[in-house]
Amino acid sequence: NAGVMQNPRHLVRRRGQEARLRCSPMKGHSHVYWYRQLPEEGLKFMVYLQKENIIDESGMPKERFSAEFPKEGPSILRIQQVVRGDSAAYFCASSPRGGADVSTIQYFGAGTRLSVL
Amino acid sequence: EDQVTQSPEALRLQEGESSSLNCSYTVSGLRGLFWYRQDPGKGPEFLFTLYSAGEEKEKERLKATLTKKESFLHITAPKPEDSATYLCAVTSGSRLTFGEGTQLTVNP
């Protein structure tokens, strides 16, 4: 059973370009979470999605960042007009259940390391 | 707002030297406390989840315990392959709130 798959593993962008990060959840998982890990900082929640729905985007910066989880295909985290401060490791996690279910465990992918030149 | 504080930030042990990592938390309605292990360049790997004070879980050389205010990760007779960053996280809903981790180094 494949784990959470993220690609690309490494992404280099110049300031002002767009970055697209993809995440395929574990088989049977319909809940996806995105976290960001800035250098020398802990993991910070960004957004929680189910298929075709954004459930909680309270951790997402208001501008330039968006996320989707379409009916078919992977979840996408999109960063428009990247700046140097966006350089970080972006992790995706998935779970079979979410919300109020206390038994939910989030399983993480290997991350995408974004470098903005 | 949920908060997690881990200590120490870094810990260096000799192989076989047992110790404990601390995770203090503040959360409005704990639905779960999680321990993850993270190796350099990799994503967090799930270790344990604890739900109520008094609960304990074990896996090989690791044992996690939970009180109403903190959790401990006890490492018994560690080996060099236990070297990693150990992350603690809590949830009161769907998101995880992480501490900044304890970087453990076990020397042979």
Interface residues (C-beta under 8 A of the other chain):
Chain A: V4 Q6 H31 Y33 Y35 E41 G42 L43 K44 F45 Y48 I55 D56 G59 F91 A93 G98 G99 A100 V102 T104 I105 Q106 Y107 F108 G109 A110 G111
Chain B: R31 G32 F34 Y36 G41 K42 G43 P44 E45 F46 T49 Y51 L87 A89 T91 G93 S94 R95 L96 T97 F98 G99 E100 G101
